[in-house]
Amino acid sequence: MNFDLIHKALANPVRRQILQWLKTPAEYFGEQDYPLDLGVCCGLIDKRTGLSQSTVSAHLATLQRADLVLIKRVGQWIFYRRNEETIQAFLAHLSDDL
């Protein structure tokens, strides 16, 4: 686990907001046609942020590099979901070390 990458990813409010939305996807992305256990389609995340597709893609890539989100490809679609294992390990690290 790269703690520096995680800190960098969490330093941006848009990325923190995306992680918050992905925590309870049914609340924020209930209109998705595919089951939410796959994750949330990147197009819906783009739409919810109101930012350009390229900007949101850069944010999602940063979250992925930090291992905070997992992706699943289904045909032409890419779905994102939180990596709870990494998030919990990071929180434990903060609790133990700070």
GIURKA-V69543 format. One record per residue. BURIAL is # if it has 24 or more other C-alpha atoms within 12 Angstrom, else .. Layout:
BEGIN
burial->BURIAL
burial->BURIAL
END
This chain:
BEGIN
burial->.
burial->.
burial->.
burial->.
burial->.
burial->#
burial->#
burial->.
burial->#
burial->#
burial->.
burial->.
burial->.
burial->#
burial->#
burial->#
burial->#
burial->#
burial->#
burial->.
burial->#
burial->#
burial->#
burial->.
burial->#
burial->.
burial->.
burial->.
burial->#
burial->.
burial->.
burial->.
burial->.
burial->.
burial->.
burial->#
burial->.
burial->#
burial->#
burial->#
burial->#
burial->#
burial->#
burial->#
burial->#
burial->#
burial->.
burial->.
burial->#
burial->.
burial->.
burial->.
burial->.
burial->.
burial->.
burial->#
burial->#
burial->.
burial->#
burial->#
burial->.
burial->#
burial->#
burial->#
burial->#
burial->#
burial->#
burial->#
burial->#
burial->#
burial->#
burial->.
burial->.
burial->.
burial->.
burial->.
burial->.
burial->.
burial->#
burial->#
burial->#
burial->#
burial->#
burial->.
burial->.
burial->#
burial->#
burial->.
burial->.
burial->#
burial->.
burial->.
burial->.
burial->.
burial->.
burial->.
burial->.
burial->.
END
